[in-house]
Amino acid sequence: MKFLETALEIFLLYLLYKFIFDFIIPVYQSSKKIKKQFGEMQEKMQSDLKNYQNQTQQKASQPEPSPKKEGDYIDFEEIKK
């Protein structure tokens, strides 16, 4: 009877070992890696957004050159009789 109890304890310890090292640790490592990649992606998106906003502000601050008028062009809607 003592042999069966010892064998059962060894088997349960083996199952616990397999569960920890084949499931818990890989899940923890992959979740840590995913969080790191997600944080990097957020930082990149924020920097891209700041660059885009700076570019639009620079374009808005520069005066646009007025278009050249060549001849007397009148839009069709503006013709009145």
C-alpha positions in Angstrom: 0.0 0.0 0.0 2.9 2.4 0.8 4.3 1.8 -2.7 1.0 2.8 -4.4 0.8 6.0 -2.3 4.4 6.9 -3.2 3.8 6.1 -6.9 0.6 8.2 -6.9 2.5 11.1 -5.3 5.3 10.9 -7.8 2.8 10.8 -10.7 1.0 13.8 -9.3 4.2 15.7 -8.9 5.1 14.8 -12.5 1.7 16.1 -13.7 2.2 19.3 -11.7 5.7 19.7 -13.2 4.4 19.2 -16.8 1.5 21.6 -16.2 3.8 24.3 -14.9 6.6 24.0 -17.4 4.6 23.1 -20.5 1.6 25.4 -19.9 2.0 28.1 -17.3 5.4 29.4 -18.2 4.9 29.5 -22.0 1.6 31.3 -21.5 3.2 33.8 -19.2 6.1 34.4 -21.6 3.9 34.8 -24.6 1.5 37.2 -22.8 4.5 39.3 -21.7 5.8 39.4 -25.3 2.4 40.4 -26.7 2.1 43.2 -24.1 5.5 44.5 -25.1 4.7 44.4 -28.8 1.3 46.1 -28.2 3.1 48.9 -26.2 5.6 49.4 -29.1 2.7 49.6 -31.6 0.9 52.2 -29.5 4.1 54.3 -29.2 4.6 54.1 -33.0 1.0 55.1 -33.7 1.3 58.1 -31.3 4.5 59.3 -32.9 3.0 58.9 -36.4 0.0 60.9 -35.3 2.2 63.7 -33.9 4.2 63.8 -37.1 1.0 64.0 -39.2 -0.4 66.8 -37.0 2.9 68.8 -37.3 2.8 68.4 -41.0 -0.8 69.6 -41.3 0.0 72.6 -39.0 3.0 73.5 -41.1 0.9 73.3 -44.3 -1.8 75.4 -42.7 0.6 78.1 -41.6 2.1 78.5 -45.1 0.0 80.8 -47.3 -1.2 79.2 -50.4 -0.3 81.0 -53.6 -3.2 82.5 -55.4 -4.0 80.8 -58.6 -3.1 82.6 -61.8 -6.0 84.0 -63.8 -5.6 83.5 -67.5 -8.2 85.3 -69.5 -11.8 85.9 -68.5 -13.1 82.5 -67.7 -16.6 82.5 -66.3 -18.2 79.4 -64.8 -21.4 78.2 -66.4 -23.4 78.9 -63.2 -22.3 82.5 -63.2 -23.7 83.5 -66.6 -26.8 85.6 -66.2 -28.9 87.2 -68.9 
